[in-house]
Each structure stands twice: as structure tokens, then as C-alpha cells.
Amino acid sequence: MSEIEELKDEVKKLKAEKVALLRLIKDITSALKSLAKQSDTQKRAFEIDEKLPF
């Protein structure tokens, strides 16, 4: 295999890794947004609960 072909293969691998990393970042961002929503909802529920007279 020539050096050019090896470099082309390496570029393909790097591009695939880039795509995988971008998907992972997207999944992590989505999970963090979901956790933030849950946290915000729990915080509001706790605030409402504190205001209840019973």
C-alpha cells in the first residue's frame, strides 16, 4: 500500500471518529438539557410544596 493510500485510510478513520464524537457530544448535550429540565421542574415543585398550608 502506498503512503498516499495509507494517508487516505487515516483520513477516513479520522472523519469517522469525528462523526462519532459529534454524535456523542449531541447525546451528552441532550442528556444535560433533560437533567436541567428535571432539576428545574423539581425546584418549582418544591417551591410550590413549601407554599402549601398543609
Secondary structure, DSSP 4 states (H G I P E B T S, - for coil): --HHHHHHHHHHHHHHHHHHHHHHHHHHHHHHHHHHHHHHHHHHHHHHHHHS--
